Amino acid sequence: MTRLILFNKPYDVLCQFTDRGTDTPRATLSDFIDLPGVYPAGRLDRDSEGLLALTDDGRLQARIADPKFKLAKTYLVQVEGIADDAALETLRNGVALKDGVTRRAQVEAIDPPDLWPRNPPVRFRKTVPDSWLRLTIREGRNRQVRRMTAAVGLPTLRLVRWSIGDWSLDDIAPGEWREVPQG
């Protein structure tokens, strides 16, 4: 039977099970998940938080991670600055990055979400406002969301992947996981 694990990856955790070859080992998935045979379907950067799907099924792993399947991934993004209509429209229509123009995204400015505290906290500056976006993409380039927001003048301060397709972080605390029954 196929296993699908939904994990709320904390900040500063590598999206792999080992950290060989470093003098100062960093936190990895094995610090939180002790299930043989499951592997991440896609990646989430060390400095990003949120939903990571793991599975023991190669086809499911490809369907989740491969951009050709265009599975929606939604992020809650705290940015430096206030998103104006022009920045939101650019994000919606595709942003020119060094590796080409991104696909169209869904994006809206939102009120600060009710999230767990991040450790360490995001730096706060009295003279620079910040705001939050809900951003949905259907591709997965390296550090794409961070590069997209930076390209429109809104550097990312905090990035939380909230959902992948129909799966979300609802009721999964940071560092916790749950198994999703597969038919």
CORRAKA-V408894 format. One record per residue. RES is the residue in one small letter. NEAR is the number of other C-alpha atoms within 8 Angstrom. Layout:
res = [RES/RES]
near = [NEAR/NEAR]
This chain:
res = [m/t/r/l/i/l/f/n/k/p/y/d/v/l/c/q/f/t/d/r/g/t/d/t/p/r/a/t/l/s/d/f/i/d/l/p/g/v/y/p/a/g/r/l/d/r/d/s/e/g/l/l/a/l/t/d/d/g/r/l/q/a/r/i/a/d/p/k/f/k/l/a/k/t/y/l/v/q/v/e/g/i/a/d/d/a/a/l/e/t/l/r/n/g/v/a/l/k/d/g/v/t/r/r/a/q/v/e/a/i/d/p/p/d/l/w/p/r/n/p/p/v/r/f/r/k/t/v/p/d/s/w/l/r/l/t/i/r/e/g/r/n/r/q/v/r/r/m/t/a/a/v/g/l/p/t/l/r/l/v/r/w/s/i/g/d/w/s/l/d/d/i/a/p/g/e/w/r/e/v/p/q/g]
near = [3/7/12/12/11/14/16/15/12/10/10/8/12/11/11/9/8/7/10/5/4/6/4/4/7/7/9/13/12/9/7/8/7/6/5/4/6/10/7/12/13/10/7/8/9/10/8/13/14/13/15/13/11/13/16/11/9/7/6/9/14/9/9/11/10/11/9/5/7/8/12/11/12/12/13/13/13/12/15/12/11/9/9/6/6/6/10/11/8/10/15/10/9/11/11/8/10/4/4/6/8/8/10/9/12/10/11/8/9/9/6/6/7/4/4/5/5/7/5/4/6/7/5/4/6/5/4/7/9/9/14/13/13/13/12/11/12/11/11/9/5/4/7/8/6/9/9/11/13/10/10/9/8/12/10/12/10/9/12/11/13/12/13/13/8/5/7/9/13/4/4/10/8/10/9/10/11/8/8/8/6/7/2]
